[in-house]
Amino acid sequence: MLDKSASLTAPPPTVSRPESAVPRALQKYLSLDDFEPVARRRIPKFLYGYISGGAETDAALRDNRRAFDEYGFVPRVLNDVSGRDQTATLFGKTYASPFGIPPMGSSALCAYRGDIVLTEAAKAENVPMILSASSLITLEDVRAANQDAWYQAYLAGLPERIEPLVDRVAAAGYDTFVVTADVPVPPNRENNIRNGFQVPLAITPRVFWDTVTHPHWLFGTWARTLMNHGMPHFENMDAQRGPPVLAKNLMRNIGARDQLAWRHVEMIRKRWSGKLVVKGLVSPADARIARESGVDGVMLSNHGGRQLDYTISGLRTLPEIAAEAKGMTVMLDGGIRRGTDVIKALALGAHFVWVGRPFLYAAIAGGQGGVQRAISLLKAEIDRDLALLGIRKLSEITPDLVRRF
């Protein structure tokens, strides 16, 4: 858990490289939002729509940003703000900043070796990264690339499938297991249908044309993957290798999620000796149940607006859940695009936050270097914002620093 009261004695980390040390191709990116237009041009429309869109009307997606926009700052002045330090401790490990890279499925379909790119960038910049169960690179390979990576599961409510998977993740050396709780059934993502994306993938005439008119992705990601690694499979849904991305039996392999319940979380708790996190809740009542079930941390999230439309942003219930935590680590995912967003979340009770789409766009736009550039930009914003708020470290962030507009 992030200790907001402890004195931080480690020397301040380097916030960002001098601009002259940044590769010229990356210097044009000045904020997280700058990566999206480049990524949009490089990948087929069906993939961009899959990444960027939400469910139905996108109301839940929009609320993730709207919630942050409703808060402003009350900065303090004439404080000595030299020697700023944004290091954060999460589950006993110290990271360079209070943010990390959350699970994002099919990253390697969007950027070449996407999961490896994300986890190696996270390792290089000393922030955590979570591997998605719907990834296309084995969890063992990702863990070998980054010994601090976490694993996130999409679970069917079937003990005979859960227990072998937990054992596989433990055998690979992972120490944090994340249970995603908000996917009992597939969502209604109409934008996917409109853009030609479906599961399993199908090469329709429309998708074929979309693909050949994006040669950077066709040759740099898809053909390169096929040539070097063969047809991508969903490697980490179960204890055994899952089906290929073009498999017609894919939906059968991801079924029975509507049977998942808190009793299965309690079963995992008994079997799993590492840290256990539940992702995808916004209800204070669910946070209380998670704590009573022995969970070490919760990740407030509406799944990037991609599940139930009109689900509120986790930021809106964050103060209530923080009050309910009573020692449990509280994390927030969804809508964070600026250092000011990170600080708002911490002020309202989060111990840590996760930033998704921008880092995937950065991987598409610039590979590992692009992701590291994105991380360094956010770190630099946090450093600057701390100074302008009149504080030097995360433990000085309090609710008094924010007000609702």
C-alpha positions, -999 to +999 in steps of 0.1 A: +000+000+000+012+035-007+022+050+027+010+086+026+023+094+060+058+079+059+088+102+054+105+094+021+143+095+025+154+082-009+170+107-032+145+122-057+144+102-090+152+117-123+118+130-135+126+130-172+155+132-196+165+165-210+146+171-243+179+170-262+183+134-250+149+123-263+151+108-298+140+134-324+111+112-336+096+113-301+101+150-293+069+159-310+049+141-283+042+167-255+013+150-237-004+116-235-031+128-259-005+134-287+000+096-293-036+089-302-037+106-336-006+088-348-018+055-336-052+061-353-035+066-386-013+035-383-038+008-374-069-004-392-101+013-384-116-019-368-087-020-343-088+017-335-125+014-329-119-016-306-094+003-285-110+037-284-147+029-281-169+020-252-203+003-248-235+016-265-237+054-262-202+058-247-218+075-216-196+056-192-165+063-213-173+100-212-180+101-175-144+089-168-132+123-181-161+144-169-156+133-133-120+146-133-131+178-149-155+185-120-126+191-096-102+220-093-072+228-071-066+250-041-028+254-042-006+266-014+021+291-020+055+303-006+064+268+005+099+254-002+091+228-029+127+219-038+137+182-036+104+169-048+098+131-047+070+112-063+081+077-055+053+054-043+052+022-025+027-004-036+025-039-020+059-034-005+077-023-037+088+012-044+081+026-078+092+058-095+057+072-097+022+065-084+009+052-117+012+020-138+001+002-169-032-017-165-042-049-184-051-044-220-062-073-241-048-081-276-020-055-272+002-076-294-025-074-321-023-037-321+015-032-316+042-056-325+049-077-294+028-052-275+028-069-241+066-072-242+069-036-253+047-024-224+062-046-197+098-037-208+090+000-209+074-003-174+105-021-161+129+005-176+109+034-160+102+016-128+064+015-128+042-016-125+025-033-154-004-058-154-006-085-181-041-092-195-056-127-196-066-119-232-030-113-242-013-130-271+021-136-255+026-162-228+025-151-192+058-169-187+075-148-214+061-116-200+072-125-165+107-134-178+109-099-193+097-082-162+099-098-128+075-072-113+047-078-138+012-087-124-013-111-139-050-103-145-076-130-150-110-132-168-125-162-150-153-186-156-171-195-124-157-230-126-132-242-100-119-269-123-107-240-146-097-215-119-075-237-098-051-249-126-048-213-138-039-200-104-013-227-101+002-218-135+005-181-126+021-191-093+045-214-110+056-186-134+066-165-104+039-139-103+032-124-069+000-104-077-032-119-091-059-096-103-095-109-107-116-089-131-152-087-117-172-067-142-174-090-172-202-116-165-214-114-201-200-097-233-209-060-236-229-044-263-201-026-282-220-014-313-190+005-325-171-028-330-198-040-354-199-007-373-161-008-377-159-045-387-143-058-355-157-091-341-146-120-319-132-142-333-116-121-360-130-126-394-113-115-426-143-100-444-138-079-476-142-048-455-116-059-430-093-069-459-095-035-474-090-018-440-059-039-435-042-034-469-048+004-467-028+005-434+006-010-446+024+001-415+003-022-394+000-049-420+037-054-425+051-040-392+027-059-369+005-085-385+029-100-411+059-096-388+041-115-360+031-143-384+066-146-398+084-146-364+059-162-340+031-178-360-006-173-357-014-154-324-032-174-298-050-163-266-022-177-244-033-170-209-070-175-204-066-209-188-039-232-176-035-244-212-029-225-244-061-209-257-074-208-293-060-187-321-074-152-327-092-166-358-107-196-340-144-202-344-147-218-310-133-188-291-166-178-275-170-213-260-136-210-244-145-177-227-179-188-215-194-194-180-182-160-167-217-153-154-212-180-128-183-162-111-190-151-076-174-140-043-171-176-033-146-181-061-126-151-049-125-167-014-114-199-030-085-181-048-075-164-016-070-198+001-050-211-029-030-180-038-002-169-014+006-136-031-013-104-033-049-106-045-067-077-062-103-073-075-107-050-105-139-036-119-160-023-090-174+011-081-198+002-053-187+008-017-207-023-007-186-044-030-154-029-016-165-040+018-172-075+006-138-076-011-121-066+022-140-093+041-130-118+015-094-113+022-086-092-008-054-071-006-065-044-029-093-032-052-091-014-085-120+010-090-130+009-127-159+009-151-137-010-176-129+021-195-166+025-203-165-008-222-190-029-202-223-015-187-231+019-203-238+047-178-217+031-152-203+060-132-166+067-130-148+052-101-136+086-091-172+094-080-173+067-053-136+068-045-139+088-012-166+064+001-145+033-009-114+048+006-133+052+039-144+016+036-109+002+029-096+000+064-061-011+054-070-024+019-051-008-010-074+014-032-065+019-068-082+038-096-084+031-133-102+051-160-099+085-176-065+096-164-046+117-190-027+143-170-005+146-139-033+168-124-057+138-128-032+116-109-031+141-080-068+145-079-073+108-075-047+106-047-063+136-030-097+118-030-083+087-014-065+065-040-032+050-032-023+044-068-037+048-103-035+031-137-034+046-172-045+024-201-053+036-236-026+063-239+002+038-232-011+014-258-013+043-283+023+051-274+033+015-281+016+017-315+032+051-324+067+045-311+073+011-297+091+008-263+106+042-268+072+057-273+059+041-241+089+053-221+083+088-236+047+087-224+057+076-190+083+103-187+058+130-198+034+120-171+061+118-145+073+153-155+037+166-152+033+152-117+066+168-106+056+202-119+021+199-104+035+191-070+056+222-071+027+244-082+005+229-055+031+239-029+040+204-019+071+181-022+059+145-018+028+123-022+022+121+015+014+158+015-015+154-009-047+158+011-084+164+003-079+201+012-061+205-021-092+199-043-127+213-045-156+206-068-163+233-093 
